[in-house]
């Protein structure tokens, strides 16, 4: 799945705050219901498609040949079977005694909460590259602490991976490499589970998840060409509710409808614009099509004419 990693996000509350500033009079009267606006933002997210969503990583534990998918799972991008792992435990200092900790850190990676890693601090699984070799870092807490003391942080690093083949295309992206790859380890998705021929193991998946942060707050893109689409969609619903409540907002609705259509067209045009890799794939496919159409007939004709020319000589 092609994704624009420069795209920023903001919460639904921040989006609604900008709209409430434009309707400050109705907001002070309590005529704007935030709970009724969430479905509008969800509809706009669905209208813009998968390009605005940020891929997420997760390591699933396979038990008895199956593993449950995350609750926010939408579409599978790719998956790999994880091999051996290395655990690194960091114990935070306790009490008033101060001591400097120098944990044994693997040389090929950095911790996700360090400034050298590009992963967010609240992300539990992170994929890094070390000398063109992928390394998966997973944060796990294996010790249950009930005494109130700081819980040790365990970082698990996977270095070896194996390919896996998906036998069905349901909930899998069309460009997923696991669909065309032939491997002895196979899997398929059914009823929010991944079913495999492996009895146990760990499976790394990269998928398109729901538009929400780690705290469950709804996220929307924060882009100048997309913000107007979200804001006018909310304004359209607010004015519709005010009109049904008996308010005289007819001219405002007409102006909002015109601006809403223009903002939607600009947003869809920006989201659906192909990037460089997609244009390169299209150029390659077009070149192969023209090669088969114009060159192959002459190639076969030249092969048929070559024996006659040799006999004539």
N, C-alpha and C positions, 0 to 999 in steps of 0.2 A: 504494500500500500504506500503510494507516494504521499509524503506529508511535508508541510512547510514548517520547519523547526523554528523559524523566526516568529511564528504566530503566538501572540500573547493571549491570556485569558483573564477574565474577571468574574466575580460571583454575580448571581442574579440580584442580590441585594444592592450591589453597586449600580447595576443597570437600572433598577427600579428607582433608586435615589435620583438619578439624572432625569428620569421621566417625571418624578414628583416635583422637581424644581420647576419644570415647565407648567405643571398644573398645581401650583402652590395654593391657589384659592380653593380648589376642590379637595386638595389634600388636607388643608386645615379643617375643613368641614367633615372629614372622615368619609368621603364618598369614593375613595380608592381602596379597593380590597386587594392586598398583596397576594393572598392565596388564590384569587381568581386569575392572576396574571402569570402564574407558573406554567399553566398549560399552553399559553401563547408562546413563551420562550421555548418550550419543548417542541412545539410545532415548527418553529423557525429553525431550530437545530436539525430537526428531521428533514426540513426542506432543503437545507444547504448540503446535506449528505455527509459522507464519511470523511471528506477531505478536511473538515474543520476539527475532527476528533484527533486526539493525541494517542499514539500507540502506547500500550502498557505491557509490562513484563510480569511474569509470574512463574514460579516453580511449583508444579503439582506433584504430590506424592501418590504414586500408583500403588494401590493395594488390591489384591485379588483381581487384577486385570482391568481395573477401572479407576478413574479419578474425577472428582467433581469439578466442574468449571467454575470460575469466579462468578459472583452474582451480577457484576456489571459487564459480562461477556457479550459481545455483539458479533464480531467477525474475526476469524482466525487469519493471521498473517503468515506465520510459519512456526514450526516447532522442532525441537531437538531433544534427544535423549541424553541426559547428563551422566557422565562417568564418575570417576573417583572425585573426592572433594577433600578440602583442607579446612579445618575449623580453627579460628583464632578467637580466643576469649579475652575480653577486656573487662577487668573488675574496677569499677570506680572507687575512689578513695572514700573511706568511712571515718566518721568521728572528726575530732579536731586535729588528729595527726596528719601532717602533710608530707606526702612522699611523691617523688617523681616516678612515673611509670613509663617504661620503655618496652612495650609489647613487641613480640616478634612478628613483624609485619611481612607478608610475602612480598618479594621484590617485584613481582609482575603486576601488582595492582595497588590501589589505594582504597581507603575506606569511603563509603558513600557520604559520610558527614564531614569529610575534609574539603578544603578549598580547591584541591587539585582535581577533583572529580566533577564532571558535569551533571551528575544525577541530583535530583532534589533531595533535601534532607529527610523528607517524610516518605521516600520511596524505599520499599523493603527489598526490591530486586533490581539490580542494575547490571547492564551489559556493557562491558568495556572491551577495548582492543589493545593488546600488548604485542607489538611487532607482528601485526597482521594475524594475530591469534586471538580468538574471542575468549573472554573470561567473564563468567557470571558470578556476581557477588550477591549473596542472600543474607539478610539479617534475620536471625532466629534467636529466640530466647528459650533455651531448654531448661532453665532453672526457675521453678516457681517460688517466688519469695513472698512470704506472708508476715515476716517480722518487721516490715517497714524499711529495711535497709535497701540501698541501691541494688538493682538487679544487674548481674553481669550481662554484657552484650556479647553475643556470639555471632561472628561473621563467617559464613561458609562460602568457600570459593570453589567453583567447578572449572576444570581446565580441559577435560576430554569430553567430546560429544559424538553422537552417532545419529545418522539420519533415520527418519521414520516416515512411512508412507501412509497417507490418508486415502482410504478406499471410497469414500463418499465426498461429495462436494457441498453438502449442506452446511451452512454457517461457515464456509471457508472462502477466502478471497480467491478470485479467479487467477491471480498471479502468484498464488502460494506455491513455492517450489516443492512442497511435500505431495502435491497431487500427481506430478509427472515423474517423481523419483521412484525407482524400483528398489525396494529394500525388503529384507526378511522380516523386519519389525513393522507391523501394520497397525493402524488404528482407525476409528471412525467415531463420529459425534452423534449422540442420540440421547434425548431426554436430559439435556444439560450435564451429560457425563461424556468423558472420553473413554472409550472401550478399546483396549489393546490386547495383543497376544502375550504381553509381558506380565508375569505374576506380580512383580514388585519393581520399584525403581523410582527415579525422579525424571520428570518431563518439564522442560522449559518451553513456554509458549509466549509468543508475541501476538497480541490481539488488539482489536479496536474496542475500547471500553466505553461505558456511559460517560456523559459529560458531567462529571462531579469530582470534587476534590476528596482528600482523605477523610474529611469530616462530614461528607455527604452533602455538601452544598452544591447546588446547581451552578454549572459554569457556562459561560457564553464567550465567544471570541471577542477580543478587544482590538478592533481594527477600524480605521476611519471609514472605509467603504462598507463595513458590515455593521457598525454601530447604528447607523441611520435606519437600517432595515429592522433591527430589533426595537429601536425606540419608537418608530412609527407603527410597528405592529402592536406594541403596548398601548400607544395613544389611540389607535383605532378601536381597540377593545374598551378602553376607558370611556371614550366618547359614545360608543354604542350603549354601554351601561347607563351613562348619564341621560341619553336620549330616551331610553326605556323608563327611566325614573322621572321623566317629565321635564327635564331641563331643555332649554332652547339652545341647542348646540348644532343646528343644521349647517350654517356656513363653515363652522370649524370641521365638521365631518367631511364636507366636500374638499376643503383644502388638504386635509389629512389623507384622503383617498388618492389624490393626485401625487402627493409626495411619497406615499407608501408604494405605489406602483413603480415610480422611478427608482426608489431606494432598493426595491426587490430586484429589479432588472440589473442594477449596478452590482449588487451583491452576488447574484448568480453568475454574472459575466466574470467577476473577479475569481470566484471559487472554481468555475469550470474551465478556466484558462489553463491549457496544458503547460507543464514545465518543460525544461530542456530535455530530460530523459524520455519523456513521453513523445516529444516531437522527434527525437532521434529514432525511437522505435517506429514511429509512423513513416519517417523518411526511409528507413531500412525496408519496411514492408512494401512501400510504394515502389522502391527500386527493384525488389525481387519480382513484384507483379509485372512491371514493365519489362524486365529481363525475360520473364517467361512468355510475355505476349509478343515481343518484337524480335528477340534473339533466338529463342528455341526453334521456331519454324525454319529459319535460315540455317541453323546448325544441323538439323535433320536433313535438309535439302542438300547441304554440302556433303554430308556423309553418303547420300545416295549417288551423287555425281562423281565422287572420287574414283570408283572402279572404272567408270566409262573413260575418264580422262587417262587413267593408267593404260587401259587397253588401246586407246587411240595412239598413245606414244609408242 
